Every structure is written in structure tokens, then in C-alpha cells.
Amino acid sequence: MAQQLPKFIIIQSNFNHRYLHFEKDNPTVADALRFDGDYSYGLETRFEVVRATTGKGLVHIRSLNNNKFLVNSEGHNSWITATAVKPEEDQSSQCCTLFRPVYLDSNSNKIVRLLHVHTSYYVAFFLGPNHGNGCLNLISNSQLTDQRDLLTILDWQSIVVLPNLIRIKGDNGKHLRVDGGRRFMHYNNHVANSPDFEFEVFPSRNGGICLKSIESGKYWRLDDNSWWVFANGCSPTDHHVNTVFIPTRLDDQTVALRSLARNEYCKRVSTGANSNSLAVHMAYVDECSPMVIEEPVLSRTIDNVIYCLTDAKIYDEHVVALANEEVRNKKQQHPDTVKLNLRHTETYTREWSASVSFGLSVKTSLSVGLPTVGELKVETTYEFKTSYQWGGRNEDKLEMGSEYTVTVPPMSSVKVSLMATRASCDIPFSYTQRDVLTNGSIKVYHKNDGLFKGRNAYNYRYESSHHDLE
């Protein structure tokens, strides 16, 4: 089978190991794409790969943050920006949005170069001053002297995004806890309402995470000279391979963690004085590897939802007949006036999702406006508040139409239809998440990883057609 990129991706530079971010307000490059900033699994780092309809192996790449396609923007330094409203497959055009992935490993689609088809130049990390540094630009093959054009492609659908604050239960039914003195972590205690059992999760490189002990304020770190994992890492910005762990999902609440440094899995190990301690000690997942993820959260509120309506993606737009009635008048001379009952119950569907992979059983209240597609625009109609689980479907049933009076001429028929236009939309949004923790404190997060998906009908109208009877 020919190699191809995943449908949804995160792009990591092999030069500085940072994710490609969409930066709308970059002062040097408008709507810049830049290998910089904090690691994030928000929409600003996520892209959709769209297969081209012409040319074998060619693709378009769309930012999920603003729903625009990557294109060579005109001007200095040949920047690649997320500014094309629609894909363009004319390879002779400056506006061409085609790219060809060049795979460096015949057995993997992870390490690539991206060739810009119109210019035959490669996309690369730009080395320059200030806000231009790290931006995506084009460079000829003859200029490549380092790894600035090498990219690691991460399959978004394989990335496991854990909640911000977690507890971890081992295969022995006991919870992971930091040993206050030695900084070992072990599965020797049942959970208590204590920070000893709590860990904060941060996105990191290669689709992984860093974990910080709430009790010590230190980060998980694989020891250089042993298999033990300690809670003694100091830097929140280093993202050294010894501090990065990649989750693998085992079921709806369970993961295994793989060390980026050694490509081996964490597990519960007992040896010598260390009983049920956390270690990196297995090339595969065994019975001591599973970690059940829990949230020390009593309740959650999602509010301050801000939709990026200008970045909405509208698709599957088509006209439908919702109800039809036909009336015949066989009288030779007199017209008939008839009342038709043209009513239809239309279902509006809505779904709000965020990047977190785990639908853990935290009671969540959602306060949000309801976007709908209208003629030539997307608008927010009214607000509602409900209990909600990320990714769940919300439905409203609305009765449309009414009695319609029609006059049918002699020896003719009239068909009346209740028509509408149906459409779907994807809208990115930001929001505020307020968690009430089990210790009574409140934790507030401001996030930019929301995606609204909706489907509705609009432009309701009646259409009629007249036919003579033979």
C-alpha cells in the first residue's frame, strides 16, 4: 500500500522539536505558522490532510484553527501561511495549495519533507530574528544544510489527551503516591484526599506528556542510571526525553505510559527495598502496566464560550423538500380553494468537543450559545444551559410550516412543497473550564481546543408548480 499521511495531524519540527502553531497575530507574518510556543493539543496545532483530486500522492493541508488552507503567501521570504479559503490544484498558479509528502523511511509515514508543488521548494523552519524565527517558509533543496526541513508527523487520532489533573490507580487496586523523602513513586496506598496522589498533566513533544507531582512540585523523570521513575525533575520547559511519557489507550479509563527516552513501558515493580514502585521496565504492556485514570474533581462548569464565527467551515449544503402536497381540480369551469397542511418536524443536531480523550464521569454543566447556519453567514441565536459530556449529541426538534391556502384552476393540478436548505458547520471555540476539586478548591483553565459541530435547516419557503389535466 502506498504511504499516505493521516487524516488529522500535528506537525513537529525535527530542528527544535516544537509543534507547528497557527499564530493569527504574529507581528512579522500575518496568519503565521510557527514552530514555537508552549506544547498544546488545541486547535492551533492541529491540521487536516485533504487528498488532492489530481496528481498521485498530492495533498492540501488545512488549519483546524481557522479552516484555511496552507499556501505560499506573496511577498518576502516565501512564507507558508494558513490563508487560502479554498484548495487550488492549478500547479502553475501562485495560489496553488498542493504539497507532496516525501517519506524518508519506506516503512513509516512519520518523518517527511513537504514539497511545495508550485515552486518545487521544501517547507522549512525559518532561522531569523524575533517573531519571524521558526515560521514556516520555503527553501530550495540546494540550500538545505541541516534538519530544518525535516518534520515528524503525529497522527492526532492516536494521541491520548489526559485531563489536566489526575490520580492513577494501579493493577493492584492501589493508587500511585509520591514518597516524600526519596521521591520514588509507589502503589502501596488506597487513595486519600491528599496532594500526594495527584499529578498535573502537561502536553509535550512527540505526542507525549509531562507529569508534575502536586505534592512536591517536581516532574516525573526517568533516572539515567536505573529503571526507576522519580518525582524530582525541575524544569517545566525542558521537555527532555527522560521527562516525556507517551500514553497508549487500553480502554475508556485505562492507559499504559511509554518512556520516550527508552521506548519501554512504565509498570509496577517490586525489588529489594522498593515495593510496588514505578519503573520503566518492559518493551510491551504486561499485567502490571495498566494505569486507571481518575479525576479528583467534584463538578465542572464550562462557560465563557467564544465562537470564532469568521473561521466557520460550512459544508454539505443542499436544498431539500420537507413536505409535499398535490391537489387536483377536475371541474371544467370553477376554481377550487384548498387548505393544505404542510408541516414538518426538523431535527437540529449539535455537538461540542474538546481535545481530552477520556470521557470521565465528572458532572459537567455547559452554558453556551447555539450557532446556526443562515443564508450567507453563521450566527449565534440564543443561549442555553445543560448537563453535558464532551462529544455528546444535543438535539432539538422544531415544527416548521403551517396551513397553506392554494387556489387550483379548473382542469389542473397544483403541487406545493415546503422547501429548506440544510447545512452542516464546524466552528472552533475557546472557553473557560472551572473545576471544583475534591479538596474544595477551584481550578480555572482557559482553553482554545473546542470544536462545535452542528447541522440545521434554514431559508424555509413554499414553492408551487401548476400542471394542466388532460
C-alpha positions in Angstrom: 0.0 0.0 0.0 1.3 3.5 -0.9 2.3 5.7 2.0 0.0 8.4 3.0 -0.4 11.0 5.8 -3.1 10.5 8.5 -6.3 12.4 8.1 -5.7 14.7 11.1 -2.1 15.6 12.1 0.2 17.5 14.4 3.5 18.6 12.7 6.6 18.6 14.8 9.9 20.2 13.7 13.0 17.9 13.9 15.1 21.0 14.3 13.7 22.3 17.6 11.1 19.5 18.4 8.3 22.1 18.7 4.8 21.8 17.2 3.7 23.9 14.3 1.3 26.6 15.7 -1.2 28.9 14.0 -0.4 32.5 15.1 -3.0 34.9 13.9 -1.5 38.0 15.4 2.2 37.4 14.6 3.6 40.9 14.0 6.0 39.7 11.3 3.9 37.3 9.3 0.1 37.6 9.3 -1.7 34.2 10.0 1.8 32.7 10.5 2.6 29.1 11.0 5.4 28.8 13.5 7.4 26.1 15.4 7.3 28.0 18.7 5.4 28.4 21.9 4.1 26.0 24.5 3.2 22.5 23.6 -0.5 22.3 23.0 -3.2 19.9 21.8 -5.5 22.8 21.0 -6.8 23.6 17.5 -3.9 25.9 16.9 -1.6 22.9 16.5 -4.0 20.6 14.6 -4.3 20.2 10.8 -6.4 18.3 8.4 -4.9 16.5 5.4 -7.2 16.7 2.3 -6.4 14.4 -0.6 -6.0 16.1 -3.9 -8.3 15.2 -6.8 -5.4 15.5 -9.2 -1.9 14.2 -9.0 -0.8 11.0 -7.3 0.1 11.4 -3.6 -0.6 15.2 -3.5 -2.4 16.8 -0.6 -3.8 20.0 0.7 -3.3 20.9 4.4 -5.9 22.9 6.3 -5.6 24.5 9.7 -8.3 23.4 12.1 -7.9 26.7 13.9 -9.2 29.0 11.1 -10.3 26.4 8.5 -7.9 27.9 5.9 -5.5 26.0 3.6 -1.7 26.3 3.7 -0.5 28.4 0.8 2.6 30.4 -0.3 1.7 33.9 0.6 3.1 36.6 -1.7 6.0 38.8 -0.5 9.3 38.5 1.2 10.8 35.1 2.3 8.2 32.9 0.7 6.2 32.4 3.8 3.7 29.5 4.1 0.6 30.7 5.8 -2.9 29.4 6.6 -4.8 31.9 4.4 -6.3 30.1 1.4 -10.1 30.0 1.6 -10.4 27.0 -0.8 -8.0 24.4 -2.3 -6.3 25.3 -5.6 -4.9 22.5 -7.8 -3.7 24.6 -10.7 0.1 23.9 -10.3 1.0 26.9 -12.3 -0.9 29.3 -10.0 0.7 31.3 -7.2 -2.3 30.3 -5.2 -1.7 26.5 -5.6 -2.2 24.7 -2.3 -0.7 21.4 -3.3 2.0 19.7 -1.3 3.8 16.4 -1.9 5.0 14.5 1.2 8.4 12.9 0.7 8.8 10.0 3.1 12.3 9.4 4.4 11.5 5.8 5.7 9.9 3.3 3.4 8.3 1.6 6.4 6.9 4.7 8.1 4.9 7.8 7.3 6.2 9.7 10.4 9.3 11.5 9.1 8.8 13.6 6.0 9.8 16.5 3.9 6.9 18.6 2.4 7.5 19.7 -1.2 5.5 22.8 -2.3 4.3 21.7 -5.7 4.1 25.2 -7.4 7.7 26.3 -6.5 9.3 22.8 -6.1 10.8 24.2 -2.9 10.6 22.4 0.5 8.9 23.9 3.6 11.4 24.6 6.3 12.0 26.2 9.7 13.0 29.8 9.1 16.1 31.0 11.0 15.7 34.7 11.6 15.2 37.4 14.2 12.3 38.0 16.6 8.8 36.8 15.6 9.9 35.5 12.2 12.1 32.9 13.8 10.6 29.4 13.5 8.0 30.5 10.9 7.3 28.2 8.0 8.9 29.2 4.7 10.2 27.8 1.5 13.8 26.8 0.8 15.4 25.2 -2.2 16.9 21.8 -1.9 20.4 23.2 -2.6 20.2 25.4 0.5 19.5 22.6 2.9 22.4 22.0 5.3 20.6 20.9 8.4 17.4 19.4 9.6 15.2 22.5 9.3 13.1 20.8 6.6 12.6 17.5 8.4 9.1 17.0 10.0 7.7 14.4 12.4 4.0 13.8 11.6 1.9 12.8 14.6 -1.4 11.1 13.9 -3.9 13.1 16.0 -6.3 10.2 16.3 -3.6 8.1 18.0 -2.7 10.8 20.6 -4.2 10.3 24.0 -5.0 13.5 25.8 -5.4 13.1 29.6 -7.3 15.5 31.9 -5.4 18.4 33.5 -5.3 16.9 37.0 -5.3 13.1 37.6 -4.9 10.3 40.0 -3.5 6.9 38.9 -4.7 3.5 40.2 -2.5 0.5 39.5 -3.3 -3.1 38.7 -3.2 -4.0 42.4 -6.1 -1.6 43.2 -3.9 0.9 45.0 -3.0 4.5 43.9 0.3 5.9 42.8 1.8 8.1 45.5 5.0 10.1 45.9 7.3 9.0 48.7 8.0 12.3 50.4 11.6 11.5 51.3 13.1 9.5 48.4 10.9 10.8 45.6 10.2 7.3 44.5 6.6 6.7 43.4 4.8 3.6 44.5 1.4 1.8 44.5 1.2 1.0 48.2 -1.8 3.1 49.5 -5.5 3.5 48.9 -6.4 7.0 47.7 -6.9 9.8 50.2 -7.8 13.4 49.8 -4.2 14.4 49.6 -1.9 16.1 47.0 0.4 13.1 47.4 -1.8 11.2 45.0 -2.4 14.0 42.5 -0.5 14.8 39.3 -0.8 17.7 36.8 -0.6 16.8 33.1 1.2 19.0 30.5 1.3 18.4 26.7 4.8 17.6 25.5 6.8 16.6 22.4 6.2 13.5 20.2 2.5 13.3 21.3 3.6 12.7 24.9 3.0 14.4 28.3 5.0 15.6 31.3 3.6 15.0 34.7 4.1 17.1 37.8 3.6 15.9 41.4 1.2 18.3 43.2 2.9 17.3 46.5 6.5 18.1 45.5 6.1 20.5 42.5 8.6 18.3 40.7 8.2 16.5 37.4 8.4 12.8 36.6 11.9 11.8 35.4 13.3 8.5 34.3 16.6 8.0 36.2 19.6 8.0 33.9 21.3 5.0 35.6 18.3 2.8 36.6 14.8 1.9 35.6 13.1 3.9 38.4 10.8 6.9 37.7 11.3 9.7 40.3 9.3 12.8 41.0 12.4 15.1 41.0 12.5 16.7 37.6 13.0 20.5 37.9 12.3 22.3 34.6 8.8 22.8 33.3 10.2 23.9 29.9 13.0 21.4 29.2 10.9 18.5 27.8 14.0 16.3 27.9 13.2 12.8 26.7 13.7 11.5 30.2 10.7 13.6 31.3 8.3 12.7 28.5 5.9 9.8 28.6 3.5 8.8 25.8 0.1 7.4 26.7 -1.4 4.4 25.0 -5.1 3.9 25.5 -6.1 0.5 26.7 -9.8 1.2 27.4 -12.1 4.1 28.3 -10.4 4.8 31.6 -7.0 3.0 31.3 -3.7 3.8 29.7 -0.1 2.5 29.6 2.7 5.1 29.7 5.7 4.6 27.4 9.0 6.4 28.1 10.2 8.5 25.2 13.8 8.0 26.3 13.8 4.2 26.3 10.7 3.3 24.3 9.7 1.0 27.1 6.5 1.0 29.3 6.1 2.0 32.9 5.0 -0.7 35.3 4.7 -1.6 38.9 7.9 -3.3 40.1 8.9 -4.8 43.5 12.6 -5.5 44.1 14.8 -5.1 47.2 13.6 -2.2 49.4 11.4 -0.8 46.6 7.9 -2.3 46.9 5.3 -1.7 44.1 7.4 1.2 42.8 7.0 2.9 39.4 9.7 1.8 36.9 10.3 1.8 33.1 10.9 -1.9 32.6 9.1 -3.6 29.8 9.1 -3.4 26.0 5.5 -4.4 25.9 2.4 -3.9 28.1 2.0 -6.6 30.7 -0.3 -7.2 33.7 1.5 -4.6 35.9 1.5 -1.8 33.3 -2.2 -0.6 33.2 -3.0 2.7 34.9 -6.6 3.6 35.6 -7.0 7.4 35.2 -9.2 9.2 37.7 -10.0 12.9 38.1 -10.1 14.4 41.7 -13.0 16.7 40.5 -16.4 17.0 42.1 -18.0 19.2 39.4 -17.1 21.1 36.3 -18.5 24.2 34.6 -17.9 25.2 31.0 -18.8 28.8 30.2 -17.4 32.0 28.5 -17.7 30.1 25.2 -16.4 32.3 22.4 -17.1 31.0 18.9 -14.7 32.0 16.1 -17.6 32.6 13.6 -15.3 34.1 11.0 -13.4 30.8 10.9 -16.5 28.6 10.5 -16.5 25.8 7.9 -19.8 25.3 6.2 -20.3 22.1 4.2 -22.9 19.5 2.9 -25.2 22.4 1.9 -28.2 21.3 -0.2 -31.8 22.1 -0.8 -34.5 19.6 0.3 -38.3 19.3 0.1 -39.5 18.8 3.6 -43.2 18.2 2.8 -45.3 17.9 -0.4 -49.0 18.1 -1.2 -50.7 17.9 -4.6 -54.3 19.0 -5.3 -56.3 18.3 -8.4 -59.4 20.2 -9.7 -61.3 18.2 -12.3 -64.1 20.8 -12.6 -64.5 22.2 -16.1 -65.2 25.9 -15.1 -64.8 26.6 -11.4 -61.5 27.0 -9.4 -61.1 25.2 -6.1 -59.6 26.8 -2.9 -57.9 24.3 -0.7 -56.1 24.4 2.7 -53.0 22.2 2.8 -51.4 21.0 6.0 -47.7 21.5 5.1 -45.9 20.8 8.4 -42.6 19.1 9.1 -40.6 18.3 12.2 -36.9 19.2 11.7 -34.1 17.9 13.9 -31.3 20.3 14.7 -28.1 18.4 15.9 -25.3 20.0 17.9 -22.1 18.6 19.4 -19.3 20.3 21.4 -16.0 18.5 21.8 -12.6 19.3 23.3 -9.2 17.6 22.9 -9.4 15.5 26.0 -9.6 11.8 25.1 -11.2 10.5 28.3 -14.9 10.9 29.0 -14.5 10.5 32.7 -17.6 10.7 34.9 -17.3 14.3 36.1 -20.6 16.1 36.4 -20.3 18.9 33.9 -22.5 22.0 33.4 -22.4 23.7 30.0 -23.5 27.3 29.4 -23.3 28.1 25.8 -24.8 29.9 22.8 -26.3 27.9 19.9 -24.7 28.7 16.5 -26.9 28.1 13.4 -26.1 28.3 9.7 -28.2 31.0 7.9 -28.1 32.5 4.5 -24.5 33.7 3.8 -23.5 33.5 7.4 -23.2 31.7 10.7 -24.8 33.3 13.7 -25.4 32.6 17.4 -29.1 32.6 18.1 -29.8 32.1 21.9 -28.1 30.6 24.9 -28.9 27.5 27.0 -27.5 25.7 30.0 -27.4 21.9 30.4 -25.6 19.0 31.9 -23.2 17.7 29.2 -20.5 15.3 28.4 -17.9 16.4 25.8 -18.7 14.8 22.4 -22.3 14.0 23.3 -25.1 14.9 20.8 -27.7 17.5 21.6 -30.9 17.6 19.6 -33.8 20.0 19.2 -37.0 19.1 17.3 -38.7 22.1 15.7 -42.0 22.1 13.8 -41.8 24.0 10.6 -44.6 25.1 8.1 -48.3 25.8 8.5 -51.6 25.6 6.7 -51.1 26.8 3.2 -54.1 28.0 1.1 -53.9 27.4 -2.6 -56.3 28.1 -5.4 -56.4 25.4 -8.1 -57.7 26.5 -11.6 -60.2 24.3 -13.4 -58.8 21.1 -15.0 -55.4 21.5 -13.4 -53.2 20.3 -10.5 -51.1 22.3 -8.2 -48.2 20.8 -6.2 -46.9 22.7 -3.2 -43.7 21.9 -1.4 -42.2 23.2 1.9 -38.6 23.7 1.0 -35.5 24.4 3.0 -31.7 24.4 2.8 -29.8 22.0 5.1 -26.2 22.6 6.0 -23.5 21.4 8.5 -20.9 23.6 10.1 -17.7 23.2 12.2 -16.8 26.2 14.4 -13.7 26.4 16.6 -14.3 28.0 20.0 -12.4 28.9 23.2 -13.9 28.6 26.7 -13.3 28.7 30.4 -13.3 25.5 32.5 -13.9 25.7 36.3 -13.3 22.6 38.3 -14.4 22.1 41.9 -11.8 19.7 43.3 -12.4 17.1 46.0 -10.4 19.2 48.5 -12.9 22.1 47.9 -10.5 24.3 45.9 -11.4 25.7 42.5 -9.1 25.3 39.5 -9.7 27.5 36.4 -8.4 26.8 32.9 -8.7 29.0 29.8 -8.7 26.7 26.7 -8.7 27.0 23.0 -9.4 23.4 21.9 -13.1 23.5 21.5 -14.9 22.4 18.2 -18.6 22.8 17.6 -20.3 20.6 15.0 -23.9 21.4 14.1 -26.5 20.7 11.4 -29.7 22.7 10.8 -32.0 23.9 8.1 -32.8 27.4 7.1 -34.4 29.5 4.4 -37.8 27.9 4.7 -40.2 28.7 1.9 -43.1 27.4 -0.2 -42.7 26.5 -3.8 -45.6 25.6 -6.1 -46.0 24.2 -9.6 -49.0 24.1 -11.9 -49.9 21.4 -14.4 -52.9 21.0 -16.8 -55.0 17.9 -16.6 -55.6 16.1 -19.8 
